[in-house]
Amino acid sequence: MLDPRAYRAVPVGTLRPPTSDTPAHPLPAPAPSRRPAPGDPRPRRPRTGLRAALAMLGPSLVVSVAYMDPGNFATNMTAGTRYGPLLLWVIGFANVMAVFVQYLACKLGVATGRDLPELCRERVPRPVARGLWVQAELVAMATDLAEFVGGAVALHLLFGMPLLPAAFVVAGSSLLLLTLAPEGRRRFETVTAVLLLVILAGFAYQSLAAGSWTGALQGMRPRLQGTDSLLLTTGIIGATVMPHVIYLHSSLSRVPADRPLERKRRALRAHRTAIVMALGLAGLVNAAMLVLAASTLHGSGSTAETLDGFHRGLGDALGPGAAVAFALALLASGLASAGVGTFAGQVIMRGFLRRQVPLTLRRILTMTPPLAVLALGTDPTRALVLSQVVLSFGIPFALVPLLLFTARRSVMGPLVNRRTTTVAAVLVCAVVVGLNLFLVGQALL
């Protein structure tokens, strides 16, 4: 047996002739570390490919919350209940447009080091900029209305709480979530990701309980069934672009303007992959909502097209576990969306006015109108519809400036949109704005 005392410490790489106290084969020197030591002037090798995308995934996950908010729950479940899997292709088409729009917002932040509200303040006439700020604040309040209603309904379904006290609980929970933002964006992103996992787990459980989805593939063939299905298609596509997350994503993706062009290109490629991953997940959740309603509620004689009605229908068809999973997913959606909406509102005010309002104070101010609406006894489903109409009004005021800025070389520099990208952006903008105007007109008639 070797004597442990024979292994004496020697400088790394030093060889001594064997003696009675040292073994003939000294321990090998440790392999040199690939990571530069502190103060080492050699640059680190930049992350590329999937590693870089995963590093940039946080902002895209935060943004993806807007595509799984309570408004999407109501729209997708209604589509599945009425028409089965017929409109599944609409969700796929809408998701592709969402990826494209969020990519443009991200590209603006990477190329300029500015977010969309800042560029509007700097490059448009002051009265126009103030008008854009006012409508953006109204959009933020409408977003809060949808999230508070969704969260309050979820607490009512889970614990039987009245809607108004439940809304106050959602408000307090969102305030707690926002306390993480000033301490570090990463922690806020992490908590948001956990809430997204709750949504995903809820619909995964319900999907497994529902059984086979083979019939859902029929919904990938583009087709409609009457005027009412066209209106619902308009609602799904028209609600695709959420104005507040266009502002937010352009802020979360900013790269300092003095960074080398190659570094910006790498960041943009990583963000692009991250956007596809995050919004692809959101698209799967939305598809699961529609297919779940199609497989369990379509043709069952259920006429209730409210969140409460969907919860009751799922419980009758799949058992109480599925109903609880639906309510938990709705609650997580409301909480996450409320936090993201307030975070976006902070970006809006800072960019348009150069003023920083504490997040807690801002949350108190913006949650007052939604609480007032619920205190007046407004039907929750009607409140959700109202919020979607207000959001529809705000979409052109976010999309058009985004399109104009990303098409200008004086703003974007070498990362300006190619002609084909600009043409595609114009088409997407025209489709989304046109459908939203149609949706608003139908809602107001």
C-alpha positions as CSV (number, residue, x, y, z in Angstrom):
1,M,0.0,0.0,0.0
2,L,1.2,3.5,-0.9
3,D,2.0,5.8,2.0
4,P,-0.1,9.0,1.6
5,R,2.7,11.0,3.2
6,A,4.8,10.3,0.1
7,Y,2.7,12.7,-2.0
8,R,4.3,16.0,-1.0
9,A,3.2,19.3,-2.6
10,V,5.4,20.4,-5.4
11,P,5.0,23.2,-7.9
12,V,2.9,22.3,-10.9
13,G,4.9,20.9,-13.7
14,T,8.0,20.3,-11.5
15,L,9.7,16.9,-11.7
16,R,11.9,15.6,-8.9
17,P,14.0,12.6,-9.1
18,P,12.4,9.8,-7.1
19,T,13.6,9.4,-3.6
20,S,12.6,7.3,-0.7
21,D,10.0,9.9,0.2
22,T,8.5,10.6,-3.3
23,P,6.9,8.2,-5.8
24,A,8.5,7.4,-9.1
25,H,5.4,8.8,-10.9
26,P,4.3,12.2,-9.6
27,L,0.7,13.4,-9.9
28,P,-0.1,14.9,-13.3
29,A,-0.6,18.7,-13.5
30,P,-4.2,19.8,-13.7
31,A,-5.5,20.7,-17.2
32,P,-5.5,24.4,-17.8
33,S,-8.9,26.1,-17.5
34,R,-10.5,27.3,-20.6
35,R,-12.0,30.3,-18.8
36,P,-9.8,33.4,-18.7
37,A,-8.6,34.3,-15.2
38,P,-9.8,37.6,-13.7
39,G,-7.9,40.5,-15.3
40,D,-6.8,38.3,-18.3
41,P,-6.9,40.6,-21.4
42,R,-7.9,37.7,-23.7
43,P,-11.6,38.0,-24.7
44,R,-14.0,35.2,-23.9
45,R,-15.3,33.2,-26.8
46,P,-18.8,34.5,-27.6
47,R,-21.8,32.2,-27.1
48,T,-23.3,31.0,-30.4
49,G,-26.2,28.9,-31.5
50,L,-28.5,27.3,-29.0
51,R,-26.4,28.4,-26.0
52,A,-26.7,32.1,-27.1
53,A,-30.5,31.7,-27.6
54,L,-31.0,30.2,-24.2
55,A,-29.1,33.1,-22.7
56,M,-31.5,35.5,-24.4
57,L,-34.6,33.4,-23.7
58,G,-35.7,35.5,-20.6
59,P,-37.1,38.6,-22.5
60,S,-38.9,36.4,-25.0
61,L,-40.6,34.3,-22.2
62,V,-41.7,37.6,-20.6
63,V,-43.2,38.8,-23.9
64,S,-44.9,35.4,-24.6
65,V,-47.1,35.9,-21.5
66,A,-49.2,38.4,-23.5
67,Y,-50.1,35.6,-26.0
68,M,-51.5,33.4,-23.2
69,D,-53.5,36.0,-21.3
70,P,-57.1,35.5,-20.1
71,G,-58.4,37.1,-23.3
72,N,-56.7,34.3,-25.3
73,F,-58.3,31.7,-23.0
74,A,-61.8,33.0,-23.8
75,T,-61.3,33.4,-27.5
76,N,-59.6,30.1,-28.1
77,M,-62.0,28.1,-26.0
78,T,-65.0,29.8,-27.7
79,A,-63.6,28.8,-31.1
80,G,-63.2,25.2,-30.1
81,T,-66.6,25.0,-28.5
82,R,-68.4,26.4,-31.5
83,Y,-66.5,24.9,-34.4
84,G,-64.4,22.1,-33.1
85,P,-60.8,22.1,-34.6
86,L,-62.0,24.1,-37.7
87,L,-60.0,27.2,-36.7
88,L,-56.8,25.6,-35.5
89,W,-55.0,26.8,-38.6
90,V,-55.9,30.4,-37.6
91,I,-53.9,30.0,-34.4
92,G,-50.8,28.8,-36.4
93,F,-51.1,31.7,-38.8
94,A,-51.5,34.2,-36.0
95,N,-48.5,32.8,-34.2
96,V,-46.3,33.3,-37.3
97,M,-47.3,36.9,-37.5
98,A,-46.7,37.4,-33.8
99,V,-43.1,36.0,-34.2
100,F,-42.5,38.4,-37.0
101,V,-43.8,41.5,-35.2
102,Q,-41.8,40.7,-32.0
103,Y,-38.7,40.1,-34.0
104,L,-39.0,43.6,-35.5
105,A,-39.5,45.1,-32.0
106,C,-36.4,43.2,-30.8
107,K,-34.4,44.3,-33.8
108,L,-35.2,47.9,-33.1
109,G,-33.8,47.7,-29.6
110,V,-30.7,45.8,-30.7
111,A,-29.9,48.1,-33.6
112,T,-30.5,51.5,-31.9
113,G,-30.0,51.0,-28.2
114,R,-33.4,52.7,-27.8
115,D,-36.8,51.4,-27.2
116,L,-39.9,52.3,-29.3
117,P,-41.3,55.0,-26.9
118,E,-37.9,56.7,-26.7
119,L,-37.6,56.8,-30.5
120,C,-41.2,58.2,-30.8
121,R,-40.3,60.9,-28.3
122,E,-37.1,61.8,-30.2
123,R,-38.2,61.6,-33.8
124,V,-41.8,62.6,-34.0
125,P,-43.4,66.1,-33.3
126,R,-44.0,66.6,-29.6
127,P,-47.9,66.8,-29.8
128,V,-47.9,63.5,-31.7
129,A,-45.6,61.9,-29.2
130,R,-47.9,63.1,-26.3
131,G,-50.9,61.6,-28.1
132,L,-49.0,58.3,-28.6
133,W,-48.2,58.3,-24.9
134,V,-51.9,58.8,-23.9
135,Q,-53.1,56.0,-26.0
136,A,-50.3,53.7,-24.8
137,E,-51.4,54.4,-21.2
138,L,-55.0,53.5,-22.1
139,V,-53.8,50.3,-23.7
140,A,-51.9,49.5,-20.5
141,M,-55.0,50.0,-18.4
142,A,-57.1,47.8,-20.8
143,T,-54.4,45.1,-20.4
144,D,-54.8,45.4,-16.6
145,L,-58.5,45.0,-17.0
146,A,-58.2,41.7,-18.8
147,E,-55.6,40.3,-16.4
148,F,-57.5,41.3,-13.3
149,V,-60.7,39.8,-14.6
150,G,-59.0,36.6,-15.5
151,G,-57.2,36.3,-12.2
152,A,-60.3,37.2,-10.2
153,V,-62.4,34.6,-12.1
154,A,-59.7,32.0,-11.4
155,L,-59.8,32.6,-7.7
156,H,-63.6,32.5,-7.7
157,L,-63.5,29.2,-9.5
158,L,-60.9,27.7,-7.1
159,F,-62.1,29.1,-3.8
160,G,-65.5,30.6,-4.4
161,M,-64.2,34.1,-3.6
162,P,-66.4,37.1,-4.8
163,L,-64.9,38.8,-7.8
164,L,-64.0,42.1,-6.2
165,P,-62.1,40.7,-3.2
166,A,-60.4,38.2,-5.6
167,A,-59.3,41.2,-7.8
168,F,-57.7,42.8,-4.8
169,V,-55.8,39.5,-4.1
170,V,-54.6,39.5,-7.7
171,A,-53.5,43.2,-7.3
172,G,-51.5,42.4,-4.2
173,S,-49.9,39.3,-5.8
174,S,-48.9,41.3,-8.8
175,L,-47.3,44.0,-6.5
176,L,-45.3,41.2,-4.8
177,L,-44.2,39.9,-8.2
178,L,-43.1,43.4,-9.3
179,T,-40.9,43.9,-6.2
180,L,-38.5,41.4,-8.0
181,A,-38.1,43.7,-11.0
182,P,-36.0,46.5,-9.4
183,E,-33.7,44.0,-7.7
184,G,-32.9,42.2,-10.9
185,R,-34.6,41.5,-14.2
186,R,-33.4,37.9,-14.1
187,R,-35.4,37.1,-11.0
188,F,-38.5,38.7,-12.6
189,E,-37.9,36.6,-15.7
190,T,-37.5,33.5,-13.6
191,V,-40.7,33.9,-11.7
192,T,-42.5,34.7,-14.9
193,A,-41.1,31.5,-16.4
194,V,-42.4,29.5,-13.4
195,L,-45.9,30.8,-13.9
196,L,-45.6,29.9,-17.6
197,L,-44.7,26.4,-16.6
198,V,-47.9,26.3,-14.4
199,I,-49.9,27.2,-17.5
200,L,-48.2,24.6,-19.6
201,A,-48.6,21.9,-17.0
202,G,-52.2,22.7,-16.6
203,F,-53.0,22.2,-20.2
204,A,-50.7,19.2,-20.6
205,Y,-52.7,17.5,-17.8
206,Q,-56.0,18.4,-19.4
207,S,-54.8,17.3,-22.8
208,L,-53.8,13.9,-21.5
209,A,-57.1,13.5,-19.8
210,A,-58.9,14.4,-23.0
211,G,-57.3,11.5,-24.9
212,S,-56.7,11.2,-28.6
213,W,-56.2,14.4,-30.7
214,T,-56.1,12.7,-34.1
215,G,-59.1,14.7,-35.3
216,A,-57.4,18.0,-34.5
217,L,-55.1,17.6,-37.6
218,Q,-58.2,18.4,-39.8
219,G,-58.1,21.9,-38.4
220,M,-54.7,22.7,-40.1
221,R,-56.4,22.9,-43.5
222,P,-57.5,26.6,-44.0
223,R,-61.2,26.8,-44.3
224,L,-64.2,28.7,-42.8
225,Q,-67.8,27.9,-42.0
226,G,-70.1,30.8,-42.4
227,T,-69.9,34.5,-41.4
228,D,-69.7,33.8,-37.7
229,S,-66.6,31.7,-38.1
230,L,-65.1,34.6,-40.1
231,L,-65.8,37.0,-37.2
232,L,-64.2,34.6,-34.7
233,T,-61.2,34.2,-37.1
234,T,-60.9,38.0,-37.1
235,G,-61.0,38.0,-33.3
236,I,-58.2,35.4,-33.0
237,I,-55.9,37.2,-35.6
238,G,-56.8,40.7,-34.5
239,A,-55.9,39.9,-30.9
240,T,-52.5,38.5,-32.0
241,V,-50.4,41.7,-31.7
242,M,-50.4,43.1,-28.2
243,P,-49.3,46.7,-28.3
244,H,-47.8,46.9,-24.8
245,V,-45.3,44.0,-25.4
246,I,-44.1,45.7,-28.6
247,Y,-42.9,48.5,-26.4
248,L,-41.6,46.2,-23.8
249,H,-39.7,43.9,-26.1
250,S,-37.9,46.8,-27.8
251,S,-36.7,47.8,-24.3
252,L,-35.7,44.4,-23.0
253,S,-33.6,43.6,-26.1
254,R,-31.6,46.9,-26.2
255,V,-27.9,46.7,-26.9
256,P,-25.7,49.8,-26.2
257,A,-25.3,51.8,-29.4
258,D,-21.5,51.8,-29.2
259,R,-21.2,48.0,-29.3
260,P,-19.5,46.5,-32.4
261,L,-21.8,45.6,-35.3
262,E,-20.8,41.9,-35.2
263,R,-21.8,41.7,-31.6
264,K,-25.2,43.2,-32.4
265,R,-25.7,40.7,-35.2
266,R,-24.9,37.8,-32.9
267,A,-27.4,39.2,-30.3
268,L,-30.1,39.6,-33.0
269,R,-29.6,36.0,-34.2
270,A,-29.8,34.7,-30.6
271,H,-33.0,36.8,-29.9
272,R,-34.6,35.5,-33.1
273,T,-34.1,31.9,-32.1
274,A,-35.3,32.7,-28.6
275,I,-38.5,34.4,-30.0
276,V,-39.3,31.4,-32.1
277,M,-38.8,29.1,-29.0
278,A,-40.9,31.2,-26.6
279,L,-43.7,32.1,-29.0
280,G,-43.7,28.6,-30.3
281,L,-44.5,27.4,-26.8
282,A,-47.2,30.1,-26.6
283,G,-48.7,28.8,-29.8
284,L,-48.8,25.2,-28.5
285,V,-50.7,26.4,-25.4
286,N,-53.2,28.3,-27.5
287,A,-53.6,25.3,-29.8
288,A,-54.2,23.1,-26.7
289,M,-56.9,25.5,-25.5
290,L,-58.8,25.2,-28.8
291,V,-58.3,21.5,-29.3
292,L,-59.3,20.8,-25.7
293,A,-62.5,22.7,-26.1
294,A,-63.1,21.0,-29.4
295,S,-62.6,17.5,-28.1
296,T,-64.6,17.9,-24.9
297,L,-67.2,20.7,-25.4
298,H,-68.0,20.8,-29.1
299,G,-71.1,18.9,-29.8
300,S,-71.9,18.3,-26.2
301,G,-74.7,20.8,-26.1
302,S,-72.8,23.3,-24.0
303,T,-73.8,26.8,-24.8
304,A,-71.9,28.6,-22.0
305,E,-69.1,30.6,-23.6
306,T,-67.7,32.2,-20.5
307,L,-64.6,31.3,-18.4
308,D,-67.0,30.0,-15.7
309,G,-68.8,27.9,-18.3
310,F,-65.6,26.4,-19.8
311,H,-64.5,25.5,-16.3
312,R,-67.8,23.8,-15.5
313,G,-67.9,22.0,-18.9
314,L,-64.3,20.6,-18.5
315,G,-65.2,19.4,-15.0
316,D,-68.3,17.5,-16.4
317,A,-66.4,16.0,-19.3
318,L,-63.0,15.2,-17.8
319,G,-63.5,15.3,-14.0
320,P,-62.7,17.7,-11.2
321,G,-58.9,17.4,-11.7
322,A,-59.2,18.9,-15.2
323,A,-61.3,21.8,-13.9
324,V,-58.8,22.6,-11.2
325,A,-56.0,22.5,-13.7
326,F,-57.9,24.9,-15.9
327,A,-58.4,27.3,-13.0
328,L,-54.8,27.1,-11.9
329,A,-53.6,27.9,-15.5
330,L,-56.0,30.8,-15.7
331,L,-54.7,32.2,-12.3
332,A,-51.1,31.9,-13.4
333,S,-51.9,33.6,-16.6
334,G,-53.6,36.5,-14.8
335,L,-50.8,37.0,-12.4
336,A,-48.0,36.8,-14.9
337,S,-49.8,39.1,-17.4
338,A,-50.6,41.6,-14.7
339,G,-46.9,41.9,-13.8
340,V,-45.8,42.1,-17.4
341,G,-48.4,44.8,-18.2
342,T,-47.2,47.0,-15.4
343,F,-43.5,46.5,-16.4
344,A,-44.5,47.5,-19.9
345,G,-46.3,50.6,-18.6
346,Q,-43.1,51.6,-16.8
347,V,-41.2,51.4,-20.1
348,I,-44.0,53.5,-21.8
349,M,-43.8,56.3,-19.3
350,R,-40.0,56.4,-19.1
351,G,-39.6,56.4,-22.8
352,F,-42.3,59.0,-23.8
353,L,-41.9,61.3,-20.8
354,R,-38.4,60.7,-19.4
355,R,-40.0,60.1,-16.0
356,Q,-39.5,57.2,-13.8
357,V,-42.5,56.3,-11.5
358,P,-42.0,53.6,-8.8
359,L,-43.5,50.4,-10.0
360,T,-45.6,50.1,-6.8
361,L,-47.1,53.5,-7.3
362,R,-47.8,52.8,-11.0
363,R,-49.5,49.5,-10.2
364,I,-51.8,51.3,-7.7
365,L,-52.7,53.9,-10.3
366,T,-53.3,51.5,-13.2
367,M,-55.3,49.0,-11.2
368,T,-57.8,51.5,-10.0
369,P,-59.9,51.5,-13.3
370,P,-60.1,47.7,-13.5
371,L,-61.2,47.5,-9.8
372,A,-63.8,50.2,-10.4
373,V,-65.2,48.2,-13.4
374,L,-65.5,45.1,-11.2
375,A,-67.0,47.1,-8.3
376,L,-69.8,48.3,-10.6
377,G,-70.8,44.7,-11.1
378,T,-69.8,44.5,-14.8
379,D,-70.1,41.0,-16.3
380,P,-66.5,39.5,-16.5
381,T,-66.9,38.3,-20.0
382,R,-68.2,41.7,-21.1
383,A,-65.2,43.3,-19.4
384,L,-62.9,41.0,-21.3
385,V,-64.5,42.0,-24.6
386,L,-64.2,45.7,-23.7
387,S,-60.5,45.3,-22.9
388,Q,-59.9,43.6,-26.3
389,V,-61.7,46.5,-28.1
390,V,-59.5,49.1,-26.4
391,L,-56.4,47.0,-27.2
392,S,-57.5,46.9,-30.9
393,F,-57.6,50.7,-31.0
394,G,-54.0,50.8,-29.8
395,I,-52.4,48.4,-32.3
396,P,-51.9,50.8,-35.2
397,F,-50.2,53.3,-33.0
398,A,-47.5,50.7,-32.1
399,L,-47.3,48.8,-35.4
400,V,-47.0,51.8,-37.7
401,P,-44.1,53.6,-35.9
402,L,-42.3,50.2,-35.6
403,L,-42.6,49.6,-39.3
404,L,-41.4,53.1,-40.2
405,F,-38.4,53.1,-37.8
406,T,-37.1,49.7,-38.8
407,A,-37.3,50.6,-42.5
408,R,-35.1,53.7,-42.1
409,R,-31.4,53.5,-42.5
410,S,-30.9,56.7,-40.5
411,V,-32.4,54.9,-37.5
412,M,-31.3,51.3,-37.9
413,G,-27.9,51.8,-39.6
414,P,-26.6,48.5,-41.2
415,L,-29.4,46.5,-39.5
416,V,-32.1,48.3,-41.5
417,N,-34.8,46.0,-42.9
418,R,-34.3,44.5,-46.3
419,R,-36.9,45.4,-48.9
420,T,-38.5,42.0,-48.6
421,T,-38.7,42.4,-44.9
422,T,-40.3,45.8,-45.2
423,V,-42.9,44.5,-47.8
424,A,-43.7,41.6,-45.4
425,A,-44.1,44.0,-42.5
426,V,-46.4,46.2,-44.5
427,L,-48.6,43.2,-45.4
428,V,-48.7,42.1,-41.7
429,C,-49.5,45.6,-40.6
430,A,-52.3,46.0,-43.1
431,V,-53.8,42.6,-42.2
432,V,-53.7,43.1,-38.4
433,V,-54.9,46.7,-38.5
434,G,-57.6,45.9,-41.0
435,L,-58.9,43.0,-38.9
436,N,-58.8,44.9,-35.7
437,L,-60.8,47.8,-37.3
438,F,-63.3,45.2,-38.5
439,L,-63.5,43.6,-35.0
440,V,-64.0,47.0,-33.4
441,G,-66.8,47.9,-35.8
442,Q,-68.5,44.6,-35.1
443,A,-68.2,45.0,-31.3
444,L,-69.6,48.5,-31.4
445,L,-72.6,47.7,-33.6
